[in-house]
Amino acid sequence: MVATPTAGERLAWSVAGLVAGVVASGVVGAAVLAAGGYDVAELGARGAAVGDAAMRVALGHLDVRRPGLAVLAVLQIPLWAGLLAPVWWGRRRGLDARRHLAWSARRGDILWGTASGVVLQLLVVPAVYVPIFWAFGELDVEAPARSLVGRVDGPVDVVALVIITVVGAPLVEEVFFRGLLHGALRDGVGVPAAVVVSSLVFAASHFQLVQLPALVVVGLAHAGWREGTGRLAPAVWSHVAFNTVTVVLLLGR
């Protein structure tokens, strides 16, 4: 009989998966960008390691020859693999999807989760930036998303964009951050710490300083769904809706 993994074990798996995913994304990203003729050397000369530079290019943070959406989709694979690896590993060692990941759903989760994502995107996030803009002036909050959408050039790119932002990211990130990481912290140090820490790690993992406040708020809202319902599905659908609204608005401009 396989023993139930402890909170400490699950937390260790989470940290290992996140670190492995980020490192693998950087290494694979550098290789792919170099093979494609992108100026990785110039990026390294700007003061960042090649792997970090590759990830910054993938996120549209540096203005050099940028890869298309198909390349970006490939660059997501090692990151997502790192985030999902501890879940796969844990399932082989007694991790219970329903108990430890809150992997369950009800019919109303689609409606309420979708409504939550739309409200977060259209009302809550803009409200978060009102005092920030007042204190620091107008900031280009949409730059990373606009850079991503700006790469769309035909139906294939639209499909890649949907796979990256509307399907892959919400599912993988919610399973990892609100499922595995949140669950481990919840059982180890309590609900308040789990909500705060998992939300901060989720926000920081996007490497977007200007978007950090919004990402923290989204993380807190999704952690709240997880705690309030005991299910991961509302957070997943909220994440899907949040990203979908962004894509629709930017594609429509």
The 8 nearest C-alpha neighbors of each residue, nearest first, counted from 0:
[[1, 2, 93, 3, 92, 91, 4, 94],
 [2, 0, 93, 92, 3, 91, 4, 94],
 [3, 1, 93, 4, 0, 92, 5, 94],
 [2, 4, 93, 5, 94, 1, 92, 95],
 [5, 3, 8, 93, 2, 94, 9, 6],
 [4, 6, 8, 7, 9, 3, 183, 187],
 [5, 7, 183, 9, 187, 8, 186, 10],
 [8, 6, 10, 5, 9, 11, 187, 183],
 [9, 7, 11, 5, 10, 6, 4, 12],
 [8, 10, 12, 6, 11, 7, 183, 13],
 [9, 11, 13, 7, 183, 12, 8, 6],
 [10, 12, 8, 14, 13, 9, 15, 7],
 [13, 11, 9, 15, 85, 10, 14, 16],
 [14, 12, 10, 16, 11, 15, 180, 17],
 [13, 15, 17, 11, 16, 12, 18, 10],
 [14, 16, 12, 18, 13, 17, 19, 11],
 [17, 15, 81, 19, 82, 13, 14, 18],
 [16, 18, 20, 14, 19, 15, 82, 81],
 [17, 19, 15, 21, 20, 16, 22, 14],
 [20, 18, 16, 22, 81, 17, 21, 23],
 [81, 19, 21, 78, 17, 23, 18, 22],
 [20, 22, 24, 18, 23, 19, 78, 17],
 [21, 23, 25, 19, 24, 20, 18, 26],
 [24, 22, 26, 20, 25, 21, 77, 19],
 [25, 23, 21, 77, 78, 27, 22, 28],
 [24, 26, 50, 28, 22, 23, 27, 54],
 [27, 25, 23, 29, 50, 28, 24, 22],
 [28, 26, 30, 24, 29, 25, 23, 31],
 [29, 27, 25, 31, 53, 26, 30, 24],
 [28, 30, 53, 32, 26, 27, 50, 31],
 [31, 29, 27, 33, 28, 32, 34, 26],
 [32, 30, 34, 28, 33, 29, 27, 35],
 [31, 33, 35, 37, 29, 34, 30, 28],
 [32, 34, 30, 36, 35, 31, 37, 29],
 [35, 33, 31, 32, 36, 30, 37, 29],
 [36, 34, 32, 33, 37, 31, 66, 30],
 [35, 37, 33, 34, 32, 38, 39, 31],
 [38, 36, 32, 33, 35, 39, 64, 65],
 [37, 39, 40, 41, 36, 42, 64, 33],
 [38, 40, 42, 41, 37, 33, 43, 49],
 [41, 39, 43, 42, 38, 44, 49, 33],
 [42, 40, 44, 43, 39, 38, 45, 63],
 [41, 43, 39, 45, 44, 40, 52, 38],
 [44, 42, 49, 47, 40, 45, 48, 41],
 [43, 45, 41, 46, 42, 40, 47, 48],
 [46, 44, 42, 43, 47, 41, 52, 48],
 [45, 47, 44, 43, 48, 42, 52, 49],
 [48, 46, 43, 52, 45, 51, 49, 42],
 [47, 49, 51, 43, 50, 52, 46, 42],
 [48, 50, 52, 43, 51, 53, 29, 47],
 [51, 49, 25, 53, 26, 52, 48, 29],
 [52, 50, 54, 48, 53, 49, 25, 47],
 [51, 53, 49, 55, 50, 54, 42, 47],
 [54, 52, 50, 29, 56, 28, 51, 55],
 [53, 55, 57, 51, 56, 52, 25, 58],
 [56, 54, 52, 58, 60, 57, 53, 59],
 [55, 57, 59, 53, 58, 54, 61, 60],
 [56, 58, 54, 55, 59, 71, 53, 66],
 [57, 59, 55, 56, 60, 54, 143, 147],
 [60, 58, 56, 57, 61, 146, 143, 55],
 [59, 61, 55, 58, 56, 62, 143, 57],
 [62, 60, 56, 59, 63, 55, 42, 52],
 [61, 63, 60, 64, 59, 65, 56, 42],
 [64, 62, 65, 61, 38, 56, 37, 42],
 [63, 65, 37, 66, 38, 62, 56, 36],
 [64, 66, 63, 56, 67, 37, 59, 57],
 [67, 65, 70, 68, 71, 64, 57, 32],
 [68, 66, 70, 69, 150, 71, 65, 151],
 [67, 69, 71, 70, 156, 159, 72, 150],
 [68, 70, 72, 71, 67, 159, 73, 156],
 [71, 69, 73, 68, 72, 67, 66, 74],
 [72, 70, 68, 74, 73, 69, 57, 67],
 [71, 73, 69, 75, 70, 74, 68, 163],
 [72, 74, 70, 71, 75, 76, 69, 77],
 [75, 73, 71, 72, 76, 28, 24, 70],
 [74, 76, 72, 78, 73, 77, 79, 71],
 [75, 77, 79, 78, 74, 73, 80, 72],
 [78, 76, 80, 24, 79, 23, 75, 20],
 [79, 77, 20, 81, 24, 75, 80, 76],
 [78, 80, 82, 76, 81, 77, 75, 83],
 [79, 81, 77, 83, 78, 82, 84, 76],
 [20, 82, 80, 16, 78, 84, 79, 19],
 [83, 81, 79, 16, 80, 17, 84, 20],
 [82, 84, 80, 86, 81, 85, 79, 87],
 [83, 85, 87, 81, 86, 82, 80, 88],
 [86, 84, 88, 12, 87, 83, 16, 89],
 [85, 87, 89, 83, 84, 88, 90, 179],
 [88, 86, 84, 90, 85, 89, 83, 91],
 [89, 87, 85, 86, 91, 90, 84, 92],
 [88, 90, 94, 92, 86, 91, 87, 85],
 [91, 89, 94, 87, 92, 88, 93, 86],
 [90, 92, 89, 88, 93, 87, 94, 1],
 [93, 91, 89, 90, 94, 1, 88, 4],
 [92, 94, 3, 90, 1, 91, 2, 4],
 [95, 93, 90, 89, 92, 4, 96, 3],
 [94, 96, 98, 99, 97, 93, 90, 100],
 [97, 95, 100, 102, 99, 98, 94, 101],
 [98, 96, 102, 101, 95, 100, 99, 103],
 [97, 99, 95, 101, 96, 100, 102, 94],
 [98, 100, 95, 96, 182, 101, 97, 94],
 [99, 101, 178, 96, 102, 179, 97, 98],
 [102, 100, 97, 230, 231, 98, 99, 103],
 [103, 101, 97, 100, 96, 231, 230, 104],
 [104, 102, 230, 101, 97, 231, 232, 105],
 [103, 105, 232, 230, 108, 106, 231, 102],
 [106, 104, 108, 107, 103, 232, 109, 230],
 [105, 107, 108, 109, 104, 110, 111, 232],
 [108, 106, 110, 109, 105, 111, 112, 104],
 [107, 109, 233, 111, 112, 105, 110, 106],
 [110, 108, 112, 107, 111, 113, 236, 233],
 [111, 109, 113, 107, 108, 112, 114, 106],
 [112, 110, 114, 108, 113, 109, 115, 107],
 [111, 113, 237, 233, 236, 115, 109, 114],
 [114, 112, 237, 240, 116, 110, 115, 236],
 [113, 115, 111, 117, 112, 116, 110, 118],
 [116, 114, 112, 118, 113, 237, 117, 119],
 [117, 115, 237, 241, 240, 119, 113, 118],
 [116, 118, 120, 114, 119, 115, 241, 240],
 [119, 117, 115, 121, 122, 120, 116, 114],
 [120, 118, 123, 116, 117, 122, 121, 124],
 [119, 121, 117, 118, 241, 124, 122, 116],
 [120, 122, 118, 119, 117, 123, 125, 124],
 [123, 121, 118, 125, 119, 124, 120, 126],
 [124, 122, 119, 126, 125, 127, 120, 118],
 [123, 125, 127, 126, 213, 120, 119, 122],
 [126, 124, 128, 127, 123, 122, 129, 121],
 [125, 127, 123, 124, 129, 128, 122, 130],
 [128, 126, 124, 125, 129, 123, 130, 213],
 [127, 129, 131, 125, 126, 130, 132, 124],
 [128, 130, 126, 132, 131, 127, 133, 125],
 [131, 129, 133, 132, 128, 134, 127, 126],
 [132, 130, 128, 134, 133, 129, 135, 127],
 [133, 131, 136, 137, 135, 129, 134, 130],
 [132, 134, 130, 131, 136, 135, 129, 137],
 [135, 133, 131, 132, 136, 130, 129, 137],
 [136, 134, 132, 133, 131, 137, 138, 130],
 [135, 137, 132, 133, 134, 138, 131, 130],
 [136, 138, 132, 139, 135, 133, 131, 140],
 [139, 137, 140, 136, 132, 209, 135, 131],
 [140, 138, 141, 142, 137, 209, 143, 210],
 [139, 141, 142, 138, 210, 209, 143, 144],
 [140, 142, 144, 139, 145, 143, 210, 146],
 [141, 143, 145, 144, 139, 140, 146, 59],
 [144, 142, 146, 145, 141, 59, 147, 58],
 [143, 145, 147, 146, 141, 142, 148, 245],
 [146, 144, 142, 148, 147, 143, 141, 149],
 [145, 147, 149, 143, 144, 148, 59, 142],
 [146, 148, 144, 145, 149, 150, 143, 59],
 [147, 149, 145, 150, 146, 151, 144, 250],
 [150, 148, 146, 147, 151, 145, 152, 250],
 [149, 151, 148, 147, 67, 152, 68, 146],
 [152, 150, 156, 149, 148, 157, 153, 68],
 [151, 153, 156, 150, 154, 157, 155, 149],
 [152, 154, 156, 155, 151, 157, 158, 150],
 [155, 153, 157, 156, 158, 152, 151, 159],
 [156, 154, 158, 157, 153, 159, 152, 69],
 [155, 157, 159, 151, 158, 154, 153, 68],
 [156, 158, 154, 160, 159, 155, 151, 161],
 [157, 159, 161, 155, 156, 160, 162, 154],
 [160, 158, 156, 162, 157, 161, 68, 69],
 [159, 161, 157, 163, 158, 162, 164, 156],
 [162, 160, 165, 158, 164, 159, 163, 157],
 [161, 163, 166, 159, 160, 167, 164, 165],
 [164, 162, 167, 160, 161, 168, 159, 72],
 [165, 163, 168, 161, 162, 166, 160, 242],
 [164, 166, 161, 239, 242, 243, 162, 163],
 [167, 165, 162, 164, 168, 169, 163, 161],
 [168, 166, 163, 170, 162, 169, 171, 164],
 [167, 169, 164, 171, 170, 172, 163, 166],
 [170, 168, 238, 172, 239, 167, 171, 235],
 [169, 171, 173, 167, 168, 172, 235, 174],
 [170, 172, 174, 168, 173, 169, 167, 175],
 [173, 171, 175, 169, 174, 170, 168, 176],
 [172, 174, 177, 176, 175, 170, 171, 169],
 [175, 173, 178, 171, 172, 177, 176, 170],
 [174, 176, 179, 172, 178, 173, 177, 180],
 [177, 175, 180, 173, 178, 172, 181, 197],
 [178, 176, 181, 173, 175, 174, 222, 180],
 [179, 177, 100, 174, 175, 176, 181, 182],
 [178, 180, 175, 182, 100, 181, 183, 176],
 [181, 179, 176, 183, 182, 13, 178, 175],
 [182, 180, 177, 184, 193, 183, 197, 178],
 [181, 183, 185, 179, 180, 184, 99, 178],
 [182, 184, 6, 180, 10, 186, 185, 9],
 [185, 183, 193, 187, 181, 182, 186, 188],
 [186, 184, 189, 190, 193, 182, 183, 187],
 [185, 187, 183, 184, 6, 189, 188, 182],
 [186, 188, 184, 6, 185, 183, 189, 7],
 [187, 189, 184, 185, 186, 192, 193, 190],
 [190, 188, 185, 192, 191, 186, 187, 193],
 [189, 191, 185, 193, 192, 194, 188, 184],
 [192, 190, 194, 193, 189, 195, 185, 188],
 [193, 191, 195, 194, 190, 196, 189, 188],
 [192, 194, 184, 185, 190, 181, 196, 191],
 [195, 193, 191, 192, 222, 197, 196, 190],
 [194, 196, 192, 198, 193, 197, 199, 191],
 [195, 197, 199, 198, 193, 192, 194, 200],
 [196, 198, 200, 199, 181, 194, 195, 193],
 [199, 197, 218, 201, 195, 196, 200, 219],
 [200, 198, 196, 202, 201, 197, 215, 203],
 [199, 201, 203, 197, 202, 198, 204, 196],
 [202, 200, 198, 204, 199, 203, 197, 176],
 [203, 201, 214, 199, 215, 200, 204, 211],
 [202, 204, 200, 205, 201, 206, 199, 211],
 [203, 205, 201, 206, 202, 200, 207, 199],
 [204, 206, 203, 207, 202, 201, 211, 214],
 [207, 205, 204, 203, 208, 202, 211, 55],
 [208, 206, 210, 205, 209, 211, 203, 202],
 [207, 209, 211, 210, 206, 203, 212, 205],
 [208, 210, 211, 207, 140, 212, 138, 139],
 [209, 211, 207, 208, 213, 212, 140, 214],
 [210, 212, 214, 208, 213, 209, 202, 207],
 [213, 211, 215, 214, 210, 216, 209, 127],
 [214, 212, 216, 215, 210, 211, 124, 217],
 [213, 215, 202, 217, 211, 216, 212, 218],
 [216, 214, 218, 212, 202, 213, 217, 198],
 [217, 215, 219, 213, 218, 214, 220, 212],
 [218, 216, 214, 220, 219, 215, 221, 213],
 [217, 219, 198, 215, 221, 216, 220, 214],
 [218, 220, 222, 216, 217, 221, 198, 223],
 [221, 219, 223, 217, 218, 222, 216, 224],
 [220, 222, 234, 224, 223, 218, 219, 217],
 [223, 221, 225, 219, 224, 220, 194, 218],
 [222, 224, 220, 226, 221, 225, 227, 219],
 [225, 223, 221, 227, 222, 226, 234, 228],
 [224, 226, 222, 229, 230, 223, 231, 227],
 [227, 225, 223, 229, 224, 228, 222, 230],
 [226, 228, 224, 225, 223, 229, 230, 222],
 [229, 227, 230, 226, 225, 224, 231, 233],
 [228, 230, 226, 225, 227, 101, 231, 224],
 [229, 231, 101, 228, 103, 225, 232, 102],
 [230, 232, 101, 102, 225, 234, 233, 103],
 [231, 233, 235, 104, 234, 230, 108, 236],
 [234, 232, 112, 108, 236, 235, 231, 237],
 [235, 233, 221, 237, 232, 236, 231, 224],
 [236, 234, 232, 238, 237, 233, 169, 173],
 [237, 235, 112, 239, 233, 238, 113, 234],
 [238, 236, 116, 112, 113, 234, 240, 239],
 [237, 239, 241, 235, 169, 236, 240, 116],
 [238, 240, 236, 165, 237, 242, 241, 169],
 [239, 241, 116, 243, 237, 113, 238, 242],
 [242, 240, 116, 238, 244, 243, 239, 120],
 [243, 241, 245, 239, 244, 240, 165, 164],
 [242, 244, 240, 246, 245, 241, 165, 239],
 [245, 243, 247, 242, 241, 246, 248, 240],
 [246, 244, 242, 248, 243, 247, 249, 241],
 [245, 247, 243, 249, 244, 248, 250, 242],
 [248, 246, 244, 250, 249, 245, 251, 243],
 [249, 247, 251, 245, 246, 250, 244, 252],
 [248, 250, 246, 251, 252, 247, 245, 145],
 [251, 249, 247, 252, 248, 246, 148, 149],
 [250, 252, 248, 249, 247, 246, 245, 148],
 [251, 249, 250, 248, 247, 145, 246, 148]]
